[in-house]
Amino acid sequence: MKTTALAHANIALVKYWGKRDPALNLPATGSISLTLKELFTRTTVEFSADLAQDELILNGERANPRDEQRAGKFLDLIRAQAGIAAFARVASENNFPTGAGLASSASGFAALALAAAHAAGLSLSPDQLSELARRGSGSAARSIFGGFVEMKAGALPDGSDAVAVQLHDETWWPLEMLILITSAAEKEIGSTAGMNRTAQTSPYYPAWVASSVEDLAAMRDAISRRDFQQLGEIAEFSCFKMHGLALSARPAILYWNPLTVELIHAVRGLRQKGIPAYLTIDAGPQIKVICLPEYSEQIRATLEQISGIRKIIKTSPGPGAGIVEEEGERGNGEPEKR
Ligand code: PMV
């Protein structure tokens, strides 16, 4: 079966940073995210006996060997579960900049998990898909679901309880997020290397892990009561705690550029003027401003005056991952397309 799946990116409101088991990619802390409608990855997978190795085409070009290997290792998990040996041709496209702190690994591995599992003939539940996607990238476990999603750290050594669950679907609360692209350059240190260095060298790491439990409870509460101020305050707290933690690694990890800092001041300035706007930042220099729809145009008009912003993307809560096209042979030998 040739299968195409679509998965949306997500942005964490309570961040994940650090692994309790690097081999199984189990997070040390839980996290809560918002799945985003306007940012997605579309991935087509086809297993074929004619291939001598896995092939990854990323945004129309053959991927570099490192990315291709990472995808190949992930496909090995699916081949093992499905009991097949064939290599796969994978074509994946993001409708947003790749590798610059815009969660391309989240939508990328969620789309790959769904498309490849289906193409290999596996029929997995959303929980099983989430567990599989997590093996590719921790944040990908959340992109299987739409709306507000919590990823559990879990406690079991095999990771079967480290899965994401939907808290509320995408219709629960019409928040908006303005993504301000400050640079399209690839980040200097990827999230896995950054997390591992942080866990090994930062004296603050145990406090980060311990204090996340309270943040998760407060965020769950804010979302269930649609309390925007509480959501914003906890999101900024978790974000700055994560970046402060990364800065306390040795050598320090700094994802921000000067424009990132300028925009942090600008968002604080908006709040001083009584405009409710909060921000979050992932492993990259982009700023994501969280706001209510009635303020988003005013916030955009103020922030777009700051020079150097390459692009502003307005997004809203989006759905979970899904299959968009399938084509191939079913048991009766009849070609099928939908
Ligand atoms: O899943 P990864 O390896 O892309 O790591 C995600 C790390 C952050 O985006 C910074 C935080 C998060 O929870 O998404």
py3Dmol code that shows the C-alpha trace and the ligand (Angstrom):
import py3Dmol

protein = """\
ATOM      1  CA  MET A   1       0.000   0.000   0.000  1.00  0.00           C
ATOM      2  CA  LYS A   2       1.185   3.473  -0.789  1.00  0.00           C
ATOM      3  CA  THR A   3      -0.131   5.753   1.938  1.00  0.00           C
ATOM      4  CA  THR A   4      -0.137   9.517   2.428  1.00  0.00           C
ATOM      5  CA  ALA A   5      -0.723  10.950   5.894  1.00  0.00           C
ATOM      6  CA  LEU A   6      -0.974  14.474   7.166  1.00  0.00           C
ATOM      7  CA  ALA A   7       0.043  15.573  10.669  1.00  0.00           C
ATOM      8  CA  HIS A   8       0.038  19.025  12.172  1.00  0.00           C
ATOM      9  CA  ALA A   9       2.827  20.634  14.166  1.00  0.00           C
ATOM     10  CA  ASN A  10       2.300  21.352  17.831  1.00  0.00           C
ATOM     11  CA  ILE A  11       3.763  23.899  20.220  1.00  0.00           C
ATOM     12  CA  ALA A  12       4.310  22.976  23.848  1.00  0.00           C
ATOM     13  CA  LEU A  13       2.676  25.229  26.442  1.00  0.00           C
ATOM     14  CA  VAL A  14       4.413  23.212  29.168  1.00  0.00           C
ATOM     15  CA  LYS A  15       7.763  22.072  27.801  1.00  0.00           C
ATOM     16  CA  TYR A  16       9.489  18.737  27.607  1.00  0.00           C
ATOM     17  CA  TRP A  17      13.277  18.956  27.984  1.00  0.00           C
ATOM     18  CA  GLY A  18      15.181  15.852  29.070  1.00  0.00           C
ATOM     19  CA  LYS A  19      14.782  12.103  28.714  1.00  0.00           C
ATOM     20  CA  ARG A  20      14.353   9.459  31.410  1.00  0.00           C
ATOM     21  CA  ASP A  21      15.487   6.814  28.906  1.00  0.00           C
ATOM     22  CA  PRO A  22      17.380   8.080  25.842  1.00  0.00           C
ATOM     23  CA  ALA A  23      17.278   4.695  24.044  1.00  0.00           C
ATOM     24  CA  LEU A  24      13.483   4.402  24.158  1.00  0.00           C
ATOM     25  CA  ASN A  25      13.102   8.179  23.970  1.00  0.00           C
ATOM     26  CA  LEU A  26      11.082   8.388  27.179  1.00  0.00           C
ATOM     27  CA  PRO A  27      10.574  11.927  28.494  1.00  0.00           C
ATOM     28  CA  ALA A  28      11.686  12.852  32.008  1.00  0.00           C
ATOM     29  CA  THR A  29       8.706  15.194  32.361  1.00  0.00           C
ATOM     30  CA  GLY A  30       5.218  15.398  30.974  1.00  0.00           C
ATOM     31  CA  SER A  31       4.259  18.211  28.583  1.00  0.00           C
ATOM     32  CA  ILE A  32       1.126  19.933  27.287  1.00  0.00           C
ATOM     33  CA  SER A  33       0.782  21.272  23.761  1.00  0.00           C
ATOM     34  CA  LEU A  34      -1.513  22.857  21.252  1.00  0.00           C
ATOM     35  CA  THR A  35      -1.791  21.232  17.812  1.00  0.00           C
ATOM     36  CA  LEU A  36      -1.680  23.862  15.047  1.00  0.00           C
ATOM     37  CA  LYS A  37      -4.000  23.973  12.069  1.00  0.00           C
ATOM     38  CA  GLU A  38      -1.888  25.971   9.618  1.00  0.00           C
ATOM     39  CA  LEU A  39       1.433  24.103  10.039  1.00  0.00           C
ATOM     40  CA  PHE A  40       1.644  20.568   8.756  1.00  0.00           C
ATOM     41  CA  THR A  41       3.705  17.800   7.201  1.00  0.00           C
ATOM     42  CA  ARG A  42       2.392  15.611   4.406  1.00  0.00           C
ATOM     43  CA  THR A  43       4.209  12.309   4.017  1.00  0.00           C
ATOM     44  CA  THR A  44       3.876   9.497   1.485  1.00  0.00           C
ATOM     45  CA  VAL A  45       5.366   6.069   2.193  1.00  0.00           C
ATOM     46  CA  GLU A  46       5.660   3.086  -0.091  1.00  0.00           C
ATOM     47  CA  PHE A  47       7.500  -0.127   0.780  1.00  0.00           C
ATOM     48  CA  SER A  48       9.027  -1.778  -2.276  1.00  0.00           C
ATOM     49  CA  ALA A  49      11.059  -4.927  -2.859  1.00  0.00           C
ATOM     50  CA  ASP A  50      12.940  -3.033  -5.604  1.00  0.00           C
ATOM     51  CA  LEU A  51      14.755  -0.712  -3.220  1.00  0.00           C
ATOM     52  CA  ALA A  52      18.272  -1.414  -1.902  1.00  0.00           C
ATOM     53  CA  GLN A  53      17.880   1.094   0.954  1.00  0.00           C
ATOM     54  CA  ASP A  54      15.353   3.503   2.420  1.00  0.00           C
ATOM     55  CA  GLU A  55      15.007   6.753   0.496  1.00  0.00           C
ATOM     56  CA  LEU A  56      13.904  10.019   2.044  1.00  0.00           C
ATOM     57  CA  ILE A  57      12.873  12.983  -0.089  1.00  0.00           C
ATOM     58  CA  LEU A  58      12.413  16.059   2.082  1.00  0.00           C
ATOM     59  CA  ASN A  59      10.686  19.069   0.542  1.00  0.00           C
ATOM     60  CA  GLY A  60      11.458  17.803  -2.954  1.00  0.00           C
ATOM     61  CA  GLU A  61      15.158  17.023  -2.419  1.00  0.00           C
ATOM     62  CA  ARG A  62      17.032  13.915  -1.342  1.00  0.00           C
ATOM     63  CA  ALA A  63      17.604  14.299   2.421  1.00  0.00           C
ATOM     64  CA  ASN A  64      21.096  14.391   3.932  1.00  0.00           C
ATOM     65  CA  PRO A  65      22.489  11.015   5.116  1.00  0.00           C
ATOM     66  CA  ARG A  66      21.921  11.881   8.794  1.00  0.00           C
ATOM     67  CA  ASP A  67      18.194  12.537   8.341  1.00  0.00           C
ATOM     68  CA  GLU A  68      17.856   9.545   6.047  1.00  0.00           C
ATOM     69  CA  GLN A  69      19.468   7.298   8.663  1.00  0.00           C
ATOM     70  CA  ARG A  70      17.189   8.633  11.385  1.00  0.00           C
ATOM     71  CA  ALA A  71      14.144   7.880   9.245  1.00  0.00           C
ATOM     72  CA  GLY A  72      15.574   4.436   8.388  1.00  0.00           C
ATOM     73  CA  LYS A  73      16.026   3.544  12.068  1.00  0.00           C
ATOM     74  CA  PHE A  74      12.448   4.588  12.687  1.00  0.00           C
ATOM     75  CA  LEU A  75      11.217   2.485   9.753  1.00  0.00           C
ATOM     76  CA  ASP A  76      13.113  -0.489  11.265  1.00  0.00           C
ATOM     77  CA  LEU A  77      10.686  -0.356  14.222  1.00  0.00           C
ATOM     78  CA  ILE A  78       7.736  -0.599  11.862  1.00  0.00           C
ATOM     79  CA  ARG A  79       9.338  -3.363   9.769  1.00  0.00           C
ATOM     80  CA  ALA A  80       9.955  -5.351  12.958  1.00  0.00           C
ATOM     81  CA  GLN A  81       6.332  -4.954  14.095  1.00  0.00           C
ATOM     82  CA  ALA A  82       4.905  -5.763  10.673  1.00  0.00           C
ATOM     83  CA  GLY A  83       7.313  -8.623   9.946  1.00  0.00           C
ATOM     84  CA  ILE A  84       8.446  -7.186   6.601  1.00  0.00           C
ATOM     85  CA  ALA A  85      11.927  -6.620   5.187  1.00  0.00           C
ATOM     86  CA  ALA A  86      11.317  -4.234   2.254  1.00  0.00           C
ATOM     87  CA  PHE A  87      12.819  -0.770   2.227  1.00  0.00           C
ATOM     88  CA  ALA A  88      10.644   2.291   1.772  1.00  0.00           C
ATOM     89  CA  ARG A  89      10.453   5.355  -0.391  1.00  0.00           C
ATOM     90  CA  VAL A  90       9.403   8.299   1.785  1.00  0.00           C
ATOM     91  CA  ALA A  91       8.464  11.733   0.439  1.00  0.00           C
ATOM     92  CA  SER A  92       7.768  14.362   3.064  1.00  0.00           C
ATOM     93  CA  GLU A  93       6.861  18.019   2.723  1.00  0.00           C
ATOM     94  CA  ASN A  94       6.495  20.685   5.376  1.00  0.00           C
ATOM     95  CA  ASN A  95       4.530  23.821   4.616  1.00  0.00           C
ATOM     96  CA  PHE A  96       6.846  25.739   7.026  1.00  0.00           C
ATOM     97  CA  PRO A  97      10.655  26.129   7.593  1.00  0.00           C
ATOM     98  CA  THR A  98      12.343  22.865   8.638  1.00  0.00           C
ATOM     99  CA  GLY A  99      14.720  22.481  11.596  1.00  0.00           C
ATOM    100  CA  ALA A 100      14.483  25.993  12.996  1.00  0.00           C
ATOM    101  CA  GLY A 101      12.560  25.455  16.212  1.00  0.00           C
ATOM    102  CA  LEU A 102       9.210  25.104  14.507  1.00  0.00           C
ATOM    103  CA  ALA A 103       8.514  21.568  15.620  1.00  0.00           C
ATOM    104  CA  SER A 104       9.092  19.977  12.213  1.00  0.00           C
ATOM    105  CA  SER A 105      10.142  16.775  13.973  1.00  0.00           C
ATOM    106  CA  ALA A 106       6.756  16.600  15.710  1.00  0.00           C
ATOM    107  CA  SER A 107       4.584  16.745  12.595  1.00  0.00           C
ATOM    108  CA  GLY A 108       7.268  14.912  10.601  1.00  0.00           C
ATOM    109  CA  PHE A 109       7.456  11.810  12.780  1.00  0.00           C
ATOM    110  CA  ALA A 110       3.700  11.787  13.464  1.00  0.00           C
ATOM    111  CA  ALA A 111       2.992  11.782   9.708  1.00  0.00           C
ATOM    112  CA  LEU A 112       5.729   9.203   9.081  1.00  0.00           C
ATOM    113  CA  ALA A 113       4.451   6.912  11.867  1.00  0.00           C
ATOM    114  CA  LEU A 114       0.914   6.976  10.512  1.00  0.00           C
ATOM    115  CA  ALA A 115       1.783   6.660   6.807  1.00  0.00           C
ATOM    116  CA  ALA A 116       4.448   3.974   7.298  1.00  0.00           C
ATOM    117  CA  ALA A 117       2.422   1.872   9.757  1.00  0.00           C
ATOM    118  CA  HIS A 118      -0.528   1.878   7.372  1.00  0.00           C
ATOM    119  CA  ALA A 119       1.625   1.207   4.312  1.00  0.00           C
ATOM    120  CA  ALA A 120       3.189  -1.746   6.164  1.00  0.00           C
ATOM    121  CA  GLY A 121      -0.256  -3.196   6.818  1.00  0.00           C
ATOM    122  CA  LEU A 122      -0.349  -2.482  10.566  1.00  0.00           C
ATOM    123  CA  SER A 123      -3.541  -1.212  12.075  1.00  0.00           C
ATOM    124  CA  LEU A 124      -2.611   0.670  15.214  1.00  0.00           C
ATOM    125  CA  SER A 125      -4.808   2.483  17.739  1.00  0.00           C
ATOM    126  CA  PRO A 126      -4.126   6.205  18.335  1.00  0.00           C
ATOM    127  CA  ASP A 127      -2.322   5.230  21.590  1.00  0.00           C
ATOM    128  CA  GLN A 128      -0.094   2.770  19.781  1.00  0.00           C
ATOM    129  CA  LEU A 129       0.604   5.347  17.062  1.00  0.00           C
ATOM    130  CA  SER A 130       1.491   7.916  19.696  1.00  0.00           C
ATOM    131  CA  GLU A 131       3.909   5.461  21.339  1.00  0.00           C
ATOM    132  CA  LEU A 132       5.450   4.722  17.941  1.00  0.00           C
ATOM    133  CA  ALA A 133       5.732   8.409  16.964  1.00  0.00           C
ATOM    134  CA  ARG A 134       7.484   9.089  20.306  1.00  0.00           C
ATOM    135  CA  ARG A 135      10.315   6.792  19.256  1.00  0.00           C
ATOM    136  CA  GLY A 136      11.034   9.229  16.415  1.00  0.00           C
ATOM    137  CA  SER A 137      10.709  12.413  18.439  1.00  0.00           C
ATOM    138  CA  GLY A 138       9.189  13.058  21.867  1.00  0.00           C
ATOM    139  CA  SER A 139       6.988  15.900  20.677  1.00  0.00           C
ATOM    140  CA  ALA A 140       5.669  13.772  17.769  1.00  0.00           C
ATOM    141  CA  ALA A 141       3.651  11.660  20.212  1.00  0.00           C
ATOM    142  CA  ARG A 142       1.468  14.760  20.773  1.00  0.00           C
ATOM    143  CA  SER A 143       0.861  15.497  17.058  1.00  0.00           C
ATOM    144  CA  ILE A 144      -1.186  12.309  16.671  1.00  0.00           C
ATOM    145  CA  PHE A 145      -3.974  14.193  18.475  1.00  0.00           C
ATOM    146  CA  GLY A 146      -5.689  17.496  17.787  1.00  0.00           C
ATOM    147  CA  GLY A 147      -6.375  20.425  20.102  1.00  0.00           C
ATOM    148  CA  PHE A 148      -4.911  20.452  23.618  1.00  0.00           C
ATOM    149  CA  VAL A 149      -2.749  17.416  24.265  1.00  0.00           C
ATOM    150  CA  GLU A 150      -0.868  16.098  27.285  1.00  0.00           C
ATOM    151  CA  MET A 151       2.131  13.834  26.922  1.00  0.00           C
ATOM    152  CA  LYS A 152       2.633  11.659  29.984  1.00  0.00           C
ATOM    153  CA  ALA A 153       6.153  11.005  31.224  1.00  0.00           C
ATOM    154  CA  GLY A 154       5.012   7.573  32.405  1.00  0.00           C
ATOM    155  CA  ALA A 155       6.912   5.422  34.863  1.00  0.00           C
ATOM    156  CA  LEU A 156       7.124   1.989  33.220  1.00  0.00           C
ATOM    157  CA  PRO A 157      10.568   1.009  31.907  1.00  0.00           C
ATOM    158  CA  ASP A 158       9.142  -0.199  28.575  1.00  0.00           C
ATOM    159  CA  GLY A 159       7.525   3.193  27.872  1.00  0.00           C
ATOM    160  CA  SER A 160       4.044   1.798  27.207  1.00  0.00           C
ATOM    161  CA  ASP A 161       2.621   4.474  29.546  1.00  0.00           C
ATOM    162  CA  ALA A 162       4.614   7.329  27.935  1.00  0.00           C
ATOM    163  CA  VAL A 163       1.876   8.275  25.485  1.00  0.00           C
ATOM    164  CA  ALA A 164      -0.072  11.389  24.671  1.00  0.00           C
ATOM    165  CA  VAL A 165      -3.749  11.916  25.499  1.00  0.00           C
ATOM    166  CA  GLN A 166      -6.129  14.538  24.210  1.00  0.00           C
ATOM    167  CA  LEU A 167      -7.307  16.922  26.935  1.00  0.00           C
ATOM    168  CA  HIS A 168      -9.757  18.837  24.714  1.00  0.00           C
ATOM    169  CA  ASP A 169     -10.261  18.862  20.966  1.00  0.00           C
ATOM    170  CA  GLU A 170      -9.524  21.780  18.631  1.00  0.00           C
ATOM    171  CA  THR A 171     -12.980  23.315  19.064  1.00  0.00           C
ATOM    172  CA  TRP A 172     -12.602  23.726  22.842  1.00  0.00           C
ATOM    173  CA  TRP A 173     -11.068  27.193  22.905  1.00  0.00           C
ATOM    174  CA  PRO A 174     -10.412  29.346  19.817  1.00  0.00           C
ATOM    175  CA  LEU A 175      -7.000  30.665  20.840  1.00  0.00           C
ATOM    176  CA  GLU A 176      -4.617  32.080  18.283  1.00  0.00           C
ATOM    177  CA  MET A 177      -0.877  31.948  17.977  1.00  0.00           C
ATOM    178  CA  LEU A 178       1.328  34.317  15.976  1.00  0.00           C
ATOM    179  CA  ILE A 179       4.567  32.666  14.960  1.00  0.00           C
ATOM    180  CA  LEU A 180       7.268  35.247  14.331  1.00  0.00           C
ATOM    181  CA  ILE A 181      10.079  33.843  12.211  1.00  0.00           C
ATOM    182  CA  THR A 182      13.283  35.646  13.155  1.00  0.00           C
ATOM    183  CA  SER A 183      15.634  33.374  11.196  1.00  0.00           C
ATOM    184  CA  ALA A 184      15.314  30.456   8.798  1.00  0.00           C
ATOM    185  CA  ALA A 185      18.744  29.026   9.670  1.00  0.00           C
ATOM    186  CA  GLU A 186      19.055  25.487  11.044  1.00  0.00           C
ATOM    187  CA  LYS A 187      19.592  25.502  14.786  1.00  0.00           C
ATOM    188  CA  GLU A 188      23.122  24.931  16.083  1.00  0.00           C
ATOM    189  CA  ILE A 189      22.247  22.115  18.451  1.00  0.00           C
ATOM    190  CA  GLY A 190      19.323  19.758  17.999  1.00  0.00           C
ATOM    191  CA  SER A 191      16.863  19.081  20.789  1.00  0.00           C
ATOM    192  CA  THR A 192      18.134  15.579  21.643  1.00  0.00           C
ATOM    193  CA  ALA A 193      21.776  16.667  21.950  1.00  0.00           C
ATOM    194  CA  GLY A 194      20.694  19.806  23.815  1.00  0.00           C
ATOM    195  CA  MET A 195      18.568  17.838  26.285  1.00  0.00           C
ATOM    196  CA  ASN A 196      21.254  15.254  26.925  1.00  0.00           C
ATOM    197  CA  ARG A 197      23.905  17.899  27.557  1.00  0.00           C
ATOM    198  CA  THR A 198      21.529  19.742  29.882  1.00  0.00           C
ATOM    199  CA  ALA A 199      20.647  16.603  31.869  1.00  0.00           C
ATOM    200  CA  GLN A 200      24.325  15.696  32.252  1.00  0.00           C
ATOM    201  CA  THR A 201      25.737  19.097  33.166  1.00  0.00           C
ATOM    202  CA  SER A 202      23.147  21.493  34.591  1.00  0.00           C
ATOM    203  CA  PRO A 203      22.976  21.693  38.391  1.00  0.00           C
ATOM    204  CA  TYR A 204      19.360  22.867  37.969  1.00  0.00           C
ATOM    205  CA  TYR A 205      18.148  19.802  36.093  1.00  0.00           C
ATOM    206  CA  PRO A 206      16.616  17.924  39.091  1.00  0.00           C
ATOM    207  CA  ALA A 207      14.643  21.055  40.047  1.00  0.00           C
ATOM    208  CA  TRP A 208      13.359  21.373  36.481  1.00  0.00           C
ATOM    209  CA  VAL A 209      12.062  17.797  36.507  1.00  0.00           C
ATOM    210  CA  ALA A 210      10.489  18.110  39.981  1.00  0.00           C
ATOM    211  CA  SER A 211       8.798  21.457  39.329  1.00  0.00           C
ATOM    212  CA  SER A 212       7.157  20.376  36.064  1.00  0.00           C
ATOM    213  CA  VAL A 213       4.454  18.426  37.936  1.00  0.00           C
ATOM    214  CA  GLU A 214       2.954  21.624  39.331  1.00  0.00           C
ATOM    215  CA  ASP A 215       3.093  23.367  35.942  1.00  0.00           C
ATOM    216  CA  LEU A 216       1.216  20.519  34.290  1.00  0.00           C
ATOM    217  CA  ALA A 217      -1.552  20.645  36.909  1.00  0.00           C
ATOM    218  CA  ALA A 218      -1.870  24.438  36.608  1.00  0.00           C
ATOM    219  CA  MET A 219      -1.976  24.273  32.794  1.00  0.00           C
ATOM    220  CA  ARG A 220      -4.603  21.509  32.771  1.00  0.00           C
ATOM    221  CA  ASP A 221      -6.671  23.661  35.123  1.00  0.00           C
ATOM    222  CA  ALA A 222      -6.227  26.831  33.016  1.00  0.00           C
ATOM    223  CA  ILE A 223      -7.301  25.033  29.842  1.00  0.00           C
ATOM    224  CA  SER A 224     -10.307  23.363  31.445  1.00  0.00           C
ATOM    225  CA  ARG A 225     -11.530  26.725  32.832  1.00  0.00           C
ATOM    226  CA  ARG A 226     -10.440  28.680  29.714  1.00  0.00           C
ATOM    227  CA  ASP A 227      -8.456  31.024  31.969  1.00  0.00           C
ATOM    228  CA  PHE A 228      -6.256  32.895  29.475  1.00  0.00           C
ATOM    229  CA  GLN A 229      -4.112  34.732  32.018  1.00  0.00           C
ATOM    230  CA  GLN A 230      -3.239  31.534  33.857  1.00  0.00           C
ATOM    231  CA  LEU A 231      -2.487  29.731  30.596  1.00  0.00           C
ATOM    232  CA  GLY A 232      -0.216  32.562  29.471  1.00  0.00           C
ATOM    233  CA  GLU A 233       1.617  32.901  32.761  1.00  0.00           C
ATOM    234  CA  ILE A 234       2.313  29.171  33.069  1.00  0.00           C
ATOM    235  CA  ALA A 235       3.350  28.934  29.408  1.00  0.00           C
ATOM    236  CA  GLU A 236       5.900  31.758  29.835  1.00  0.00           C
ATOM    237  CA  PHE A 237       7.103  30.314  33.143  1.00  0.00           C
ATOM    238  CA  SER A 238       7.721  26.900  31.589  1.00  0.00           C
ATOM    239  CA  CYS A 239       9.376  28.445  28.512  1.00  0.00           C
ATOM    240  CA  PHE A 240      11.795  30.686  30.418  1.00  0.00           C
ATOM    241  CA  LYS A 241      12.546  27.903  32.891  1.00  0.00           C
ATOM    242  CA  MET A 242      13.489  25.630  29.989  1.00  0.00           C
ATOM    243  CA  HIS A 243      15.695  28.248  28.316  1.00  0.00           C
ATOM    244  CA  GLY A 244      17.266  29.205  31.667  1.00  0.00           C
ATOM    245  CA  LEU A 245      17.981  25.528  32.218  1.00  0.00           C
ATOM    246  CA  ALA A 246      19.561  25.202  28.755  1.00  0.00           C
ATOM    247  CA  LEU A 247      21.696  28.271  29.525  1.00  0.00           C
ATOM    248  CA  SER A 248      22.887  26.571  32.715  1.00  0.00           C
ATOM    249  CA  ALA A 249      24.297  23.613  30.737  1.00  0.00           C
ATOM    250  CA  ARG A 250      28.021  23.407  30.166  1.00  0.00           C
ATOM    251  CA  PRO A 251      28.806  24.666  27.595  1.00  0.00           C
ATOM    252  CA  ALA A 252      25.692  26.854  27.656  1.00  0.00           C
ATOM    253  CA  ILE A 253      22.967  26.332  25.084  1.00  0.00           C
ATOM    254  CA  LEU A 254      21.487  29.568  23.732  1.00  0.00           C
ATOM    255  CA  TYR A 255      18.794  29.365  21.059  1.00  0.00           C
ATOM    256  CA  TRP A 256      17.943  33.068  20.864  1.00  0.00           C
ATOM    257  CA  ASN A 257      19.216  35.759  18.520  1.00  0.00           C
ATOM    258  CA  PRO A 258      19.064  39.530  19.200  1.00  0.00           C
ATOM    259  CA  LEU A 259      15.688  39.811  17.475  1.00  0.00           C
ATOM    260  CA  THR A 260      14.276  37.064  19.717  1.00  0.00           C
ATOM    261  CA  VAL A 261      15.214  39.196  22.739  1.00  0.00           C
ATOM    262  CA  GLU A 262      13.810  42.361  21.171  1.00  0.00           C
ATOM    263  CA  LEU A 263      10.503  40.573  20.624  1.00  0.00           C
ATOM    264  CA  ILE A 264      10.404  39.295  24.214  1.00  0.00           C
ATOM    265  CA  HIS A 265      10.603  42.928  25.349  1.00  0.00           C
ATOM    266  CA  ALA A 266       7.939  43.931  22.835  1.00  0.00           C
ATOM    267  CA  VAL A 267       5.476  41.288  24.077  1.00  0.00           C
ATOM    268  CA  ARG A 268       6.053  42.418  27.657  1.00  0.00           C
ATOM    269  CA  GLY A 269       5.467  45.988  26.470  1.00  0.00           C
ATOM    270  CA  LEU A 270       2.113  44.982  24.994  1.00  0.00           C
ATOM    271  CA  ARG A 271       1.071  43.527  28.351  1.00  0.00           C
ATOM    272  CA  GLN A 272       2.086  46.729  30.125  1.00  0.00           C
ATOM    273  CA  LYS A 273      -0.368  48.511  27.833  1.00  0.00           C
ATOM    274  CA  GLY A 274      -3.099  46.098  28.914  1.00  0.00           C
ATOM    275  CA  ILE A 275      -3.059  43.845  25.840  1.00  0.00           C
ATOM    276  CA  PRO A 276      -3.143  40.177  26.848  1.00  0.00           C
ATOM    277  CA  ALA A 277      -0.284  38.512  24.956  1.00  0.00           C
ATOM    278  CA  TYR A 278       2.110  35.827  26.177  1.00  0.00           C
ATOM    279  CA  LEU A 279       4.947  34.060  24.428  1.00  0.00           C
ATOM    280  CA  THR A 280       6.688  30.762  24.150  1.00  0.00           C
ATOM    281  CA  ILE A 281       9.917  29.675  22.418  1.00  0.00           C
ATOM    282  CA  ASP A 282      11.133  26.192  21.478  1.00  0.00           C
ATOM    283  CA  ALA A 283      14.615  24.963  20.576  1.00  0.00           C
ATOM    284  CA  GLY A 284      15.190  27.793  18.128  1.00  0.00           C
ATOM    285  CA  PRO A 285      14.958  31.582  17.798  1.00  0.00           C
ATOM    286  CA  GLN A 286      11.291  31.929  16.763  1.00  0.00           C
ATOM    287  CA  ILE A 287       8.761  33.635  19.026  1.00  0.00           C
ATOM    288  CA  LYS A 288       5.256  32.273  19.346  1.00  0.00           C
ATOM    289  CA  VAL A 289       2.767  34.764  20.734  1.00  0.00           C
ATOM    290  CA  ILE A 290      -0.317  33.233  22.329  1.00  0.00           C
ATOM    291  CA  CYS A 291      -3.397  35.432  22.192  1.00  0.00           C
ATOM    292  CA  LEU A 292      -7.163  35.642  22.054  1.00  0.00           C
ATOM    293  CA  PRO A 293      -8.606  36.124  18.525  1.00  0.00           C
ATOM    294  CA  GLU A 294      -9.999  39.590  19.305  1.00  0.00           C
ATOM    295  CA  TYR A 295      -6.474  40.915  20.003  1.00  0.00           C
ATOM    296  CA  SER A 296      -4.431  39.143  17.334  1.00  0.00           C
ATOM    297  CA  GLU A 297      -4.618  41.854  14.621  1.00  0.00           C
ATOM    298  CA  GLN A 298      -3.647  44.592  17.076  1.00  0.00           C
ATOM    299  CA  ILE A 299      -0.732  42.484  18.338  1.00  0.00           C
ATOM    300  CA  ARG A 300       0.403  41.714  14.806  1.00  0.00           C
ATOM    301  CA  ALA A 301       0.195  45.403  13.798  1.00  0.00           C
ATOM    302  CA  THR A 302       2.440  46.384  16.723  1.00  0.00           C
ATOM    303  CA  LEU A 303       4.984  43.591  16.347  1.00  0.00           C
ATOM    304  CA  GLU A 304       5.327  43.757  12.549  1.00  0.00           C
ATOM    305  CA  GLN A 305       6.803  47.237  12.907  1.00  0.00           C
ATOM    306  CA  ILE A 306       9.923  45.710  14.428  1.00  0.00           C
ATOM    307  CA  SER A 307      12.437  45.308  11.627  1.00  0.00           C
ATOM    308  CA  GLY A 308      14.008  41.978  10.746  1.00  0.00           C
ATOM    309  CA  ILE A 309      11.001  39.682  11.167  1.00  0.00           C
ATOM    310  CA  ARG A 310      11.022  37.405   8.129  1.00  0.00           C
ATOM    311  CA  LYS A 311       7.486  36.156   8.339  1.00  0.00           C
ATOM    312  CA  ILE A 312       4.460  36.077  10.624  1.00  0.00           C
ATOM    313  CA  ILE A 313       2.210  33.008  10.544  1.00  0.00           C
ATOM    314  CA  LYS A 314      -1.159  33.171  12.285  1.00  0.00           C
ATOM    315  CA  THR A 315      -2.351  29.805  13.540  1.00  0.00           C
ATOM    316  CA  SER A 316      -5.179  28.317  15.527  1.00  0.00           C
ATOM    317  CA  PRO A 317      -5.938  24.946  17.162  1.00  0.00           C
ATOM    318  CA  GLY A 318      -5.811  22.119  14.645  1.00  0.00           C
ATOM    319  CA  PRO A 319      -6.858  18.484  14.273  1.00  0.00           C
ATOM    320  CA  GLY A 320      -4.984  15.234  14.843  1.00  0.00           C
ATOM    321  CA  ALA A 321      -3.072  13.230  12.256  1.00  0.00           C
ATOM    322  CA  GLY A 322      -4.969  11.425   9.519  1.00  0.00           C
ATOM    323  CA  ILE A 323      -4.584   9.425   6.336  1.00  0.00           C
ATOM    324  CA  VAL A 324      -5.371  11.505   3.257  1.00  0.00           C
ATOM    325  CA  GLU A 325      -4.716   9.056   0.456  1.00  0.00           C
ATOM    326  CA  GLU A 326      -4.096   5.359   0.015  1.00  0.00           C
ATOM    327  CA  GLU A 327      -3.451   3.403  -3.112  1.00  0.00           C
ATOM    328  CA  GLY A 328      -2.464  -0.202  -3.664  1.00  0.00           C
ATOM    329  CA  GLU A 329      -3.392  -3.801  -3.477  1.00  0.00           C
ATOM    330  CA  ARG A 330      -5.786  -5.138  -0.887  1.00  0.00           C
ATOM    331  CA  GLY A 331      -6.117  -8.880  -0.165  1.00  0.00           C
ATOM    332  CA  ASN A 332      -8.394  -9.458  -3.184  1.00  0.00           C
ATOM    333  CA  GLY A 333      -5.765  -8.139  -5.589  1.00  0.00           C
ATOM    334  CA  GLU A 334      -7.977  -5.201  -6.567  1.00  0.00           C
ATOM    335  CA  PRO A 335      -6.211  -1.834  -6.652  1.00  0.00           C
ATOM    336  CA  GLU A 336      -7.803   0.565  -4.234  1.00  0.00           C
ATOM    337  CA  LYS A 337      -7.731   4.357  -4.092  1.00  0.00           C
ATOM    338  CA  ARG A 338      -9.524   6.780  -1.856  1.00  0.00           C
TER     339      ARG A 338
END
"""
ligand_1 = """\
14
PMV
O 10.603 16.123 20.465
P 11.794 16.958 20.213
O 13.040 16.182 20.234
O 11.643 17.766 18.970
O 11.914 18.015 21.430
C 10.977 19.008 21.696
C 11.541 20.044 22.593
C 10.768 21.333 22.697
O 10.138 21.639 21.466
C 11.732 22.454 23.017
C 9.730 21.286 23.814
C 8.493 20.504 23.536
O 7.929 19.960 24.511
O 8.040 20.452 22.385
"""
view = py3Dmol.view(width=600, height=400)
view.addModel(protein, "pdb")
view.setStyle({"model": 0}, {"cartoon": {"style": "trace"}})
view.addModel(ligand_1, "xyz")
view.setStyle({"model": 1}, {"stick": {}})
view.zoomTo()
view.show()
